[in-house]
């Protein structure tokens, strides 16, 4: 399988076509080699994301390309388009409450971005291309879209690495000005009571450290861990092997 994964794409395609009528075990090995080859092809790009050089949008784009998303979405262009829509509606008014309202309206109502409650552990929920194509994601992938769109407009959107359920914050969390929001539930604002209720499903008490913004590197590492968990449920050892290898590459 390693030899097949290292082949040139055209040679590997010929082997794949020839294996179409082979037994199931052979076809499985060929599929796994294709998965491994995708990661190998992206290794150099991923390695460049290690350490302080990590860029959230680039890293998530590479991760999305590794998973053969459902649709070939141009991630930067799609995010640009969404940002243009939000910018046009803001009309220069960047007040926290106005900005949060417009962000939520465009992402949730106009683009249909929402939590995939019916198939939460589908790997596609963690691939940005798939999320933008289908509108379905999990808290961290949906929040990352809000972050990346916000950066295009210099809007103060941050990711909050709360245990069990990734959250967003619009405003200045250090000054306690702004609002927490739930990306999974229509990017809706959360008041203190709702925040406590939501997180009480995962922890016995909510500590201030749980509600601090996280870095791009921490967001990407959490994406990778989530994908490992998703593929573990599918007993997909090939994806797990390569994702764990990538995790070591960016955390070294």
Backbone bond lengths (Angstrom), bond angles and torsions (degrees), N, CA, C in turn:
res aa  C-N    CA-C-N  psi(-1)  N-CA   C-N-CA  omega(-1)  CA-C   N-CA-C  phi
1 X - - - 1.460 - - 1.536 111.19 -
2 X 1.337 116.22 -36.81 1.464 119.47 179.33 1.521 110.96 -62.61
3 X 1.312 116.06 -41.66 1.469 119.87 179.02 1.527 110.61 -61.77
4 X 1.318 116.31 -42.00 1.461 120.68 178.95 1.520 111.20 -65.26
5 X 1.324 117.15 -40.12 1.468 121.02 179.89 1.515 111.85 -64.88
6 X 1.338 116.85 -28.12 1.473 121.59 -178.01 1.519 112.58 -88.85
7 X 1.304 118.02 -4.13 1.462 120.36 -179.36 1.521 111.49 -68.14
8 X 1.330 115.32 160.47 1.455 120.26 170.15 1.531 108.68 -65.02
9 X 1.344 117.98 146.97 1.478 120.24 -176.02 1.524 114.52 -52.32
10 X 1.338 117.15 -41.82 1.460 118.82 -177.50 1.531 111.47 -66.42
11 X 1.358 116.34 -36.49 1.468 119.64 177.98 1.524 110.41 -69.28
12 X 1.326 115.90 -40.69 1.470 119.43 179.82 1.534 110.41 -66.44
13 X 1.319 117.39 -35.29 1.467 120.59 177.82 1.525 111.30 -63.80
14 X 1.329 115.70 -37.72 1.475 119.06 178.73 1.529 110.48 -65.55
15 X 1.324 116.00 -41.10 1.470 119.67 178.55 1.526 110.10 -65.39
16 X 1.324 116.17 -41.19 1.467 120.59 179.34 1.517 111.07 -60.99
17 X 1.327 116.85 -43.80 1.462 120.39 178.76 1.532 111.10 -64.93
18 X 1.329 116.04 -39.44 1.467 120.10 -179.54 1.526 111.51 -67.43
19 X 1.350 116.38 -27.25 1.468 120.84 -177.17 1.523 112.88 -85.56
20 X 1.325 117.66 -0.01 1.465 120.86 -176.19 1.522 112.22 -59.18
21 X 1.320 116.92 -31.74 1.462 120.71 -178.30 1.529 112.59 -102.66
22 X 1.330 116.70 10.21 1.457 120.40 -179.58 1.528 110.22 -80.46
23 X 1.339 116.51 178.46 1.461 119.59 179.43 1.527 110.33 -72.32
24 X 1.327 116.46 167.52 1.457 121.45 -174.03 1.527 112.03 -61.73
25 X 1.315 118.83 -38.97 1.458 121.27 -179.25 1.526 110.62 -62.24
26 X 1.318 116.92 -42.21 1.465 120.54 178.69 1.525 110.47 -64.48
27 X 1.334 116.35 -44.58 1.470 119.84 179.58 1.534 110.86 -62.43
28 X 1.331 115.56 -36.95 1.465 119.26 178.46 1.524 111.27 -64.44
29 X 1.325 116.66 -42.08 1.465 120.41 178.65 1.528 111.08 -63.79
30 X 1.314 115.83 -38.25 1.463 119.95 178.78 1.529 110.19 -66.32
31 X 1.330 117.31 -42.43 1.478 120.44 177.43 1.524 111.11 -61.88
32 X 1.320 116.47 -43.12 1.472 120.33 179.43 1.520 111.16 -64.21
33 X 1.318 116.23 -37.80 1.466 119.78 177.52 1.517 110.23 -63.70
34 X 1.332 117.00 -37.49 1.464 120.21 177.08 1.517 111.78 -63.67
35 X 1.321 117.09 -40.48 1.466 121.09 176.92 1.526 110.08 -62.71
36 X 1.324 115.39 -48.11 1.466 119.32 -179.09 1.522 110.97 -61.24
37 X 1.324 116.77 -39.71 1.463 120.71 179.80 1.519 111.62 -62.57
38 X 1.336 117.65 -35.95 1.465 120.58 178.68 1.519 110.60 -62.65
39 X 1.320 116.12 -43.91 1.466 119.08 178.11 1.533 111.01 -65.31
40 X 1.329 116.65 -44.18 1.461 119.78 179.69 1.529 111.16 -58.19
41 X 1.323 116.52 -40.32 1.464 120.59 -178.50 1.524 111.96 -65.00
42 X 1.328 116.34 -24.67 1.466 121.30 -177.59 1.523 113.00 -102.85
43 X 1.324 117.54 -0.65 1.466 121.18 -174.72 1.530 113.29 -55.31
44 X 1.338 116.91 -46.66 1.466 119.46 -176.72 1.532 110.86 -64.41
45 X 1.328 116.98 -41.26 1.462 120.31 177.97 1.528 110.58 -63.20
46 X 1.328 115.87 -41.73 1.468 120.06 -179.70 1.531 110.73 -66.35
47 X 1.326 116.07 -42.15 1.464 120.14 -179.24 1.518 111.40 -59.78
48 X 1.332 117.12 -34.84 1.459 120.44 179.66 1.526 112.05 -68.17
49 X 1.337 117.65 -13.02 1.455 120.92 178.39 1.527 112.59 -87.59
50 X 1.312 117.27 -0.49 1.464 120.59 -178.31 1.526 111.44 -66.62
51 X 1.317 115.16 147.37 1.462 121.65 173.09 1.512 113.60 66.48
52 X 1.322 116.08 -143.09 1.460 121.63 -174.44 1.526 113.06 -71.51
53 X 1.315 116.80 -12.28 1.465 119.33 -178.61 1.526 112.04 -80.52
54 X 1.328 117.05 -4.95 1.455 119.50 -175.40 1.526 111.56 -63.08
55 X 1.333 115.21 131.91 1.458 122.80 175.38 1.524 106.89 -120.20
56 X 1.330 116.65 124.93 1.456 120.94 -172.26 1.523 112.21 -55.97
57 X 1.320 117.08 -50.49 1.458 119.81 -176.07 1.523 111.71 -64.04
58 X 1.322 116.84 -43.04 1.463 120.14 179.41 1.519 111.00 -63.88
59 X 1.335 116.50 -46.38 1.464 120.32 -178.31 1.521 111.52 -62.24
60 X 1.324 116.95 -43.11 1.462 119.38 -179.57 1.527 111.45 -70.13
61 X 1.329 117.13 -30.01 1.455 120.16 174.81 1.519 111.57 -66.27
62 X 1.326 117.04 -41.69 1.465 121.38 177.29 1.526 109.91 -64.03
63 X 1.312 115.97 -45.32 1.461 120.40 179.48 1.529 110.75 -60.18
64 X 1.325 116.30 -41.11 1.459 120.76 178.62 1.530 110.67 -62.91
65 X 1.319 117.30 -41.62 1.463 121.02 -179.71 1.521 112.08 -65.33
66 X 1.319 117.20 -26.16 1.470 120.49 -179.31 1.518 112.44 -72.89
67 X 1.327 116.80 -19.80 1.457 119.35 -171.77 1.501 115.64 -102.79
68 X 1.329 119.16 9.56 1.472 122.19 -178.16 1.513 110.95 49.72
69 X 1.358 118.02 67.45 1.458 120.80 -176.81 1.518 113.11 -59.94
70 X 1.315 115.30 164.02 1.463 121.27 -175.41 1.518 112.34 -65.99
71 X 1.316 116.99 -27.39 1.458 120.04 -176.46 1.528 108.14 -142.44
72 X 1.322 116.26 144.83 1.467 120.14 -178.94 1.526 109.09 -84.94
73 X 1.302 116.30 80.86 1.454 122.11 -179.14 1.524 109.34 -88.71
74 X 1.314 116.41 136.79 1.462 121.62 172.11 1.523 106.14 -80.18
75 X 1.329 116.69 99.47 1.467 120.81 -172.04 1.526 112.33 -61.58
76 X 1.343 119.55 -52.17 1.469 118.56 -179.59 1.522 113.27 -59.30
77 X 1.345 117.31 -42.58 1.460 120.30 -178.93 1.524 111.27 -65.35
78 X 1.328 116.93 -38.33 1.462 120.26 179.28 1.520 110.69 -66.62
79 X 1.331 116.64 -42.70 1.459 120.27 177.82 1.530 110.95 -65.20
80 X 1.327 116.46 -37.86 1.475 120.42 176.17 1.523 110.51 -59.10
81 X 1.335 115.94 -45.35 1.456 120.79 -177.78 1.531 111.59 -63.60
82 X 1.333 116.38 -42.84 1.466 119.92 178.73 1.528 110.03 -64.14
83 X 1.329 115.90 -41.48 1.468 119.79 179.42 1.528 110.94 -62.83
84 X 1.322 116.78 -38.73 1.468 119.86 178.28 1.528 110.80 -61.46
85 X 1.328 116.31 -40.91 1.467 119.99 179.02 1.525 111.00 -62.79
86 X 1.320 115.90 -45.31 1.471 119.96 -179.58 1.514 110.49 -65.51
87 X 1.333 116.86 -44.37 1.460 120.82 -179.94 1.516 112.25 -59.78
88 X 1.323 116.48 -39.85 1.463 120.15 179.98 1.527 111.28 -64.74
89 X 1.314 117.12 -35.49 1.468 120.20 -178.07 1.526 112.41 -79.09
90 X 1.332 115.65 -27.08 1.469 117.84 179.80 1.523 111.21 -70.27
91 X 1.324 116.85 -34.92 1.470 121.60 178.06 1.527 112.51 50.44
92 X 1.312 115.81 40.72 1.462 120.14 177.19 1.503 115.33 87.34
93 X 1.341 118.65 -11.14 1.460 121.72 -179.52 1.519 108.63 -87.88
94 X 1.348 116.13 104.28 1.460 120.23 -177.22 1.528 112.23 -105.93
95 X 1.300 118.45 20.52 1.465 120.66 177.29 1.522 108.93 -57.12
96 X 1.341 116.94 144.83 1.450 120.84 -174.22 1.520 113.01 -55.25
97 X 1.327 117.39 -45.58 1.458 119.11 -176.57 1.529 111.20 -68.57
98 X 1.330 117.40 -38.06 1.463 120.79 179.14 1.522 110.29 -67.84
99 X 1.308 116.39 -47.96 1.462 120.55 -178.59 1.516 112.27 -60.31
100 X 1.313 117.29 -43.98 1.457 121.17 179.33 1.518 110.41 -63.32
101 X 1.321 116.90 -40.92 1.462 120.62 179.94 1.512 112.53 -63.69
102 X 1.327 116.98 -43.87 1.464 120.91 -179.77 1.526 110.40 -68.24
103 X 1.316 116.92 -42.52 1.468 121.33 178.70 1.534 110.19 -57.18
104 X 1.321 116.41 -48.97 1.458 121.63 -179.68 1.522 111.21 -62.50
105 X 1.314 116.24 -43.24 1.464 121.00 -177.25 1.521 111.69 -62.93
106 X 1.313 116.22 -46.38 1.465 119.91 -176.78 1.532 111.31 -70.70
107 X 1.325 117.01 -45.23 1.459 119.58 -176.93 1.523 111.86 -69.34
108 X 1.334 116.23 -44.82 1.454 119.99 -174.17 1.521 112.78 -85.14
109 X 1.323 116.94 -54.64 1.465 119.70 -174.36 1.522 112.70 -76.68
110 X 1.337 116.36 -48.73 1.463 119.68 -173.51 1.527 113.15 -78.72
111 X 1.344 116.91 -36.58 1.463 119.68 -177.45 1.527 112.97 -107.02
112 X 1.311 117.28 -1.73 1.460 120.55 173.27 1.505 115.60 65.64
113 X 1.331 117.72 24.10 1.461 120.08 178.37 1.522 108.96 -72.35
114 X 1.336 115.55 127.36 1.453 119.78 -174.02 1.524 110.11 -156.66
115 X 1.324 114.62 165.45 1.451 119.45 178.75 1.519 112.07 -75.23
116 X 1.322 115.73 139.63 1.462 120.76 178.38 1.527 109.03 -88.92
117 X 1.318 115.07 80.12 1.459 120.59 -177.35 1.523 112.07 -70.37
118 X 1.327 117.86 -25.72 1.465 120.96 -177.22 1.522 113.04 -79.28
119 X 1.321 117.46 -25.34 1.474 120.45 -179.56 1.522 108.60 -144.66
120 X 1.321 115.18 63.79 1.462 122.19 -171.10 1.538 111.88 -59.17
121 X 1.340 116.55 -36.78 1.459 119.63 -173.48 1.526 113.81 -94.45
122 X 1.321 117.42 16.31 1.461 119.84 172.91 1.523 108.91 -67.52
123 X 1.326 119.22 128.92 1.466 120.47 179.64 1.527 113.28 -56.25
124 X 1.336 116.87 -31.68 1.456 120.52 -177.91 1.528 112.11 -57.95
125 X 1.324 117.46 -24.62 1.466 121.19 178.80 1.526 112.97 -64.39
126 X 1.336 116.06 -15.95 1.464 120.56 -179.18 1.519 113.29 -106.85
127 X 1.336 117.29 2.24 1.456 120.90 177.79 1.530 108.74 -103.27
128 X 1.328 116.28 116.73 1.467 120.56 -171.98 1.528 112.67 -57.38
129 X 1.324 117.23 -37.78 1.459 119.57 178.58 1.516 111.79 -60.61
130 X 1.323 116.42 -43.67 1.459 120.91 178.52 1.519 111.77 -67.16
131 X 1.327 116.72 -40.71 1.470 120.29 -179.55 1.528 110.21 -62.70
132 X 1.319 116.62 -42.91 1.461 119.97 179.52 1.532 111.45 -69.81
133 X 1.326 117.04 -29.24 1.464 120.53 -179.63 1.527 111.99 -77.16
134 X 1.338 116.50 -40.07 1.467 120.29 -173.96 1.519 113.31 -101.75
135 X 1.345 117.04 -20.55 1.455 121.03 -174.80 1.510 113.37 83.59
136 X 1.326 117.83 -2.37 1.461 121.82 -175.01 1.524 111.32 -104.57
137 X 1.336 116.33 133.24 1.445 119.80 179.41 1.515 111.78 -156.76
138 X 1.311 115.15 -168.93 1.457 122.92 174.17 1.522 107.28 -116.93
139 X 1.327 118.73 170.34 1.469 119.37 -173.36 1.526 114.92 -50.64
140 X 1.327 117.86 -44.61 1.470 119.40 -174.02 1.523 111.90 -71.64
141 X 1.317 118.65 -36.79 1.466 119.46 179.97 1.528 110.68 -72.56
142 X 1.323 116.84 -39.19 1.468 120.28 177.63 1.529 110.63 -66.44
143 X 1.330 116.49 -41.48 1.463 119.43 178.91 1.523 111.01 -66.14
144 X 1.320 117.09 -35.99 1.465 120.07 179.70 1.524 111.20 -63.21
145 X 1.319 116.77 -35.24 1.468 119.50 175.29 1.527 109.58 -63.24
146 X 1.336 116.85 -43.81 1.467 120.17 177.87 1.534 110.83 -61.48
147 X 1.319 117.04 -39.86 1.466 121.11 179.65 1.527 110.46 -64.18
148 X 1.321 116.47 -47.64 1.466 120.52 -175.66 1.516 112.11 -69.17
149 X 1.328 116.77 -36.17 1.459 120.33 174.36 1.531 109.33 -67.48
150 X 1.325 116.72 -43.51 1.461 121.12 179.22 1.513 112.88 -59.06
151 X 1.315 117.39 -38.47 1.465 120.30 -179.40 1.526 111.92 -65.43
152 X 1.298 116.69 -32.05 1.456 119.50 177.57 1.522 111.80 -65.32
153 X 1.314 116.37 -25.35 1.463 121.47 -176.30 1.528 112.56 -111.23
154 X 1.338 115.83 5.10 1.466 121.79 -176.93 1.529 110.53 58.10
155 X 1.318 115.48 40.30 1.458 120.98 174.74 1.532 108.64 -92.92
156 X 1.321 117.81 143.47 1.473 121.36 -173.64 1.529 112.83 -82.70
157 X 1.333 116.39 73.89 1.461 121.42 178.84 1.526 108.78 -106.47
158 X 1.314 116.69 129.67 1.463 121.55 -179.23 1.516 110.00 -130.17
159 X 1.331 115.44 153.89 1.454 121.10 175.01 1.515 109.99 -94.26
160 X 1.315 116.13 138.38 1.466 122.69 -179.73 1.530 107.56 -116.43
161 X 1.319 115.97 114.41 1.467 120.62 -174.92 1.509 113.38 -82.99
162 X 1.318 117.21 54.06 1.466 121.10 179.75 1.523 109.77 -63.45
163 X 1.327 117.56 147.23 1.471 119.30 -179.98 1.518 112.18 -66.23
164 X 1.331 115.45 132.64 1.449 120.57 175.10 1.511 115.95 83.72
165 X 1.333 117.78 -26.67 1.468 119.96 -174.63 1.524 108.67 -154.46
166 X 1.325 115.77 105.74 1.465 120.96 -179.48 1.528 109.51 -66.84
167 X 1.333 115.81 137.82 1.464 121.59 -178.04 1.527 110.21 -122.20
168 X 1.304 115.70 168.99 1.455 121.62 172.16 1.514 110.09 -118.07
169 X 1.329 114.81 161.16 1.467 120.15 173.60 1.518 108.01 -136.49
170 X 1.326 115.78 133.29 1.455 121.60 176.79 1.523 107.44 -113.84
171 X 1.328 116.56 111.84 1.461 121.03 -178.24 1.510 110.19 134.30
172 X 1.313 116.29 -152.20 1.461 122.65 177.76 1.515 107.76 -113.51
173 X 1.333 115.99 100.43 1.462 119.89 -175.34 1.515 112.01 -65.77
174 X 1.344 117.03 -29.08 1.468 120.00 -179.01 1.528 111.07 -70.03
175 X 1.320 116.04 -36.67 1.465 120.56 177.60 1.531 112.12 -87.84
176 X 1.327 115.38 -1.83 1.465 121.34 -179.35 1.530 111.70 58.66
177 X 1.337 114.32 39.24 1.462 120.83 175.77 1.527 107.40 -115.73
178 X 1.316 117.69 119.19 1.450 121.49 -178.97 1.508 111.22 128.15
179 X 1.343 115.72 -158.93 1.467 120.18 -173.19 1.523 111.50 -141.75
180 X 1.320 115.11 140.84 1.452 120.63 165.69 1.529 107.03 -75.33
181 X 1.326 115.81 150.53 1.461 118.97 174.76 1.520 109.87 -142.61
182 X 1.341 114.26 156.55 1.461 121.51 -178.51 1.523 109.18 -104.71
183 X 1.331 118.52 106.22 1.467 120.37 -178.30 1.527 112.24 -62.60
184 X 1.319 116.66 -29.58 1.457 121.51 -175.87 1.525 112.33 -72.43
185 X 1.318 115.92 -24.65 1.464 121.68 -175.87 1.521 110.71 -115.54
186 X 1.316 115.78 60.00 1.458 120.62 174.51 1.511 115.24 69.42
187 X 1.340 118.05 21.96 1.466 122.34 179.32 1.541 110.36 56.88
188 X 1.330 115.16 35.35 1.454 120.25 -176.93 1.529 111.31 -80.52
189 X 1.341 115.34 142.21 1.463 120.63 175.16 1.525 110.44 -60.22
190 X 1.325 115.33 147.69 1.458 121.13 177.20 1.528 108.87 -118.71
191 X 1.314 117.46 121.86 1.463 118.29 171.64 1.522 108.13 -82.15
192 X 1.327 117.14 172.69 1.471 121.98 -171.15 1.523 111.92 -55.37
193 X 1.324 117.33 -42.95 1.455 120.28 -178.61 1.513 112.54 -65.64
194 X 1.328 116.76 -41.18 1.462 120.80 178.83 1.526 110.98 -65.77
195 X 1.312 115.75 -38.15 1.462 120.80 178.76 1.528 110.24 -62.63
196 X 1.312 116.36 -46.21 1.463 121.14 178.71 1.525 111.05 -61.69
197 X 1.309 116.95 -44.07 1.466 121.23 -178.83 1.521 111.21 -63.49
198 X 1.322 116.30 -43.71 1.458 120.95 -179.17 1.525 111.44 -62.02
199 X 1.343 116.10 -49.36 1.461 119.37 -174.69 1.522 112.97 -78.17
200 X 1.329 117.65 -17.35 1.470 120.02 178.44 1.526 111.69 -66.48
201 X 1.334 116.66 -14.21 1.463 120.14 174.85 1.529 111.54 -70.56
202 X 1.342 116.40 -19.36 1.462 120.36 -173.78 1.522 113.55 -117.99
203 X 1.321 118.53 -25.02 1.459 121.95 -178.56 1.522 109.49 -136.41
204 X 1.328 116.10 154.87 1.464 119.73 179.76 1.521 111.98 -77.48
205 X 1.326 116.51 -29.24 1.466 119.57 176.44 1.521 109.39 -146.25
206 X 1.315 116.82 143.27 1.457 122.37 -178.29 1.528 108.74 -92.01
207 X 1.335 115.92 116.09 1.459 122.19 -179.77 1.531 109.78 -98.59
208 X 1.331 117.33 149.59 1.475 120.29 -179.28 1.528 113.65 -54.40
209 X 1.328 116.69 -35.09 1.473 119.81 -178.28 1.524 112.02 -63.18
210 X 1.331 116.95 -23.34 1.461 120.58 -179.88 1.521 112.46 -74.11
211 X 1.322 116.61 -15.51 1.457 121.18 -173.17 1.519 112.69 -111.35
212 X 1.335 116.36 23.68 1.458 120.74 178.44 1.528 110.34 -91.97
213 X 1.328 117.54 148.37 1.475 120.23 175.98 1.520 111.23 -61.78
214 X 1.309 116.48 148.49 1.459 121.58 179.36 1.525 109.62 -112.79
215 X 1.323 115.08 157.52 1.463 121.35 -177.81 1.528 110.71 -79.21
216 X 1.332 114.82 167.26 1.462 120.08 175.54 1.522 110.57 -58.06
217 X 1.331 116.70 -41.84 1.469 120.25 -179.07 1.523 110.93 -62.15
218 X 1.325 116.76 -39.96 1.466 120.08 178.90 1.527 111.13 -67.26
219 X 1.318 117.02 -37.30 1.461 120.19 177.88 1.526 109.97 -63.89
220 X 1.315 117.42 -46.65 1.467 120.62 -178.43 1.526 110.33 -64.17
221 X 1.320 117.68 -42.16 1.464 120.49 179.02 1.530 110.84 -61.12
222 X 1.334 116.48 -37.20 1.469 119.77 179.00 1.529 110.25 -70.00
223 X 1.324 117.88 -37.36 1.463 120.89 173.63 1.529 110.17 -55.77
224 X 1.319 116.05 -48.50 1.463 120.35 -177.20 1.521 110.52 -63.02
225 X 1.323 117.44 -44.28 1.471 120.27 179.14 1.533 110.80 -62.17
226 X 1.327 116.46 -40.42 1.461 119.57 178.14 1.527 111.35 -61.42
227 X 1.336 115.76 -42.94 1.464 119.06 -179.88 1.528 111.49 -65.68
228 X 1.312 117.12 -38.76 1.470 119.99 176.42 1.531 109.72 -58.93
229 X 1.331 116.45 -43.94 1.467 120.28 178.96 1.530 111.33 -63.68
230 X 1.330 116.88 -39.88 1.469 120.51 178.97 1.525 111.23 -63.64
231 X 1.333 116.01 -45.89 1.459 118.84 -178.67 1.520 112.19 -72.37
232 X 1.343 117.67 -25.54 1.458 120.35 175.19 1.525 110.39 -63.58
233 X 1.329 116.66 -37.29 1.464 120.40 177.82 1.521 111.77 -65.88
234 X 1.323 116.25 -22.18 1.466 120.81 179.44 1.524 112.22 -100.71
235 X 1.336 116.06 3.47 1.464 121.24 -177.18 1.528 111.87 54.24
236 X 1.322 115.17 39.02 1.464 120.65 -178.54 1.528 108.82 -97.19
237 X 1.323 114.49 87.44 1.462 120.32 -173.88 1.523 112.67 -67.04
238 X 1.332 117.53 -29.53 1.462 119.64 -176.10 1.524 111.55 -67.87
239 X 1.331 116.75 -46.47 1.459 119.05 175.89 1.522 110.78 -62.35
240 X 1.321 117.90 -43.16 1.460 121.51 -178.62 1.525 110.43 -60.35
241 X 1.314 116.03 -45.67 1.467 120.80 -179.38 1.526 111.23 -56.21
242 X 1.314 116.44 -46.92 1.460 120.51 -176.38 1.520 112.43 -75.23
243 X 1.331 117.99 -36.86 1.468 120.50 177.30 1.520 111.14 -65.60
244 X 1.319 117.44 -39.49 1.469 120.04 177.60 1.526 110.57 -66.62
245 X 1.324 115.65 -35.68 1.470 119.79 176.07 1.525 110.21 -64.91
246 X 1.327 116.75 -43.03 1.467 120.69 177.99 1.523 111.18 -65.23
247 X 1.312 117.11 -37.05 1.468 120.01 179.27 1.518 110.78 -61.70
248 X 1.320 115.76 -39.95 1.461 119.85 177.73 1.535 110.85 -66.51
249 X 1.315 116.55 -36.07 1.467 121.03 -178.81 1.541 111.05 -63.40
250 X 1.323 117.88 -41.41 1.478 118.89 -175.96 1.525 112.30 -87.12
251 X 1.336 116.73 -15.59 1.472 118.50 -179.62 1.507 112.52 -99.02
252 X 1.340 116.65 -4.15 1.477 120.66 -177.46 1.523 110.34 -68.49
